[in-house]
Amino acid sequence: MGGDRPATLLEPEDWNGTDPLPLLVALHGYGNSGSQITRWVGLDNAPDALVLLPNGLEDSRNYRFWNATPDCCDFEDHGVDDVGYLLDLVAEVQTDWPVESAQISLIGHSNGGFMNYTLVCEAEHPFAAMVSIAGAGAWDETLCEATRPVSVLQVHGTNDRAQAIEGDPTGPGADEMVQRWGERGGCAPDLSPVEVRDYAPLQPGDETQVEAAQGCVDGIDIELWRMVGANHSPRFTASFQTDVRSWMLSHRRVDP
């Protein structure tokens, strides 16, 4: 699968091989791998979904990257078409495995989060929802050709020094990204506090502030999980892993 750029597909241990399943696509951060992100976010033993683990190309430092936006993270200008590669890869899985076509979602960290925002900006794509952990999109919003809304969850630590939650030269801040997608989803402009949760065991108390947009199109959810005190790659609790997987699996594609 994947031709010259092979990828791994994980199947649930007790799956009968014929019942259609949702597909979750996990995109690693700069310098990491598909196997790393799936362990980190708890998708390595997902009992209820197929999990696709692609790898980016390696640059001269042997760091894997995704060519997501003008600023992240094809730093050596290889010009690789990662959008085409990933869309073709998902189509290949849909052809060869029984995928529930309305339940294809993305999760990505850092550079992988950037790649996710770029993928859902394609005029034609199969995705119902996406999760960005410490990622962002392109500064130039006109590069986004999205023709339909998707559900978006942004997870971001307030002490992230690699991709600041407020934004930096690489990309906009977390609040701006969820606002952009809230507008596409017909949501009210401001996020509302929902609750606090304990998702980062190294931070004291319930550090994660869950905020959500209101009034969105039916089937669309826009959320920000603001992890107070957490860094770019926080350690996650088992409850985070369960909740983020459940969030992805709860969404179906909303067509115009």
Secondary structure as UniProt FT lines:
FT   TURN            3..4
FT   STRAND          8..10
FT   TURN            13..14
FT   STRAND          21..27
FT   TURN            30..31
FT   HELIX           34..40
FT   TURN            41..42
FT   TURN            44..45
FT   STRAND          50..53
FT   STRAND          57..58
FT   TURN            60..61
FT   STRAND          64..65
FT   TURN            70..71
FT   TURN            75..76
FT   HELIX           82..96
FT   STRAND          99..109
FT   HELIX           111..119
FT   TURN            120..121
FT   STRAND          129..133
FT   HELIX           141..143
FT   STRAND          151..157
FT   TURN            158..159
FT   TURN            165..166
FT   STRAND          167..168
FT   TURN            169..170
FT   STRAND          171..172
FT   HELIX           174..184
FT   TURN            185..186
FT   STRAND          191..197
FT   TURN            201..202
FT   STRAND          208..213
FT   TURN            218..219
FT   STRAND          222..227
FT   TURN            228..229
FT   HELIX           238..249
//
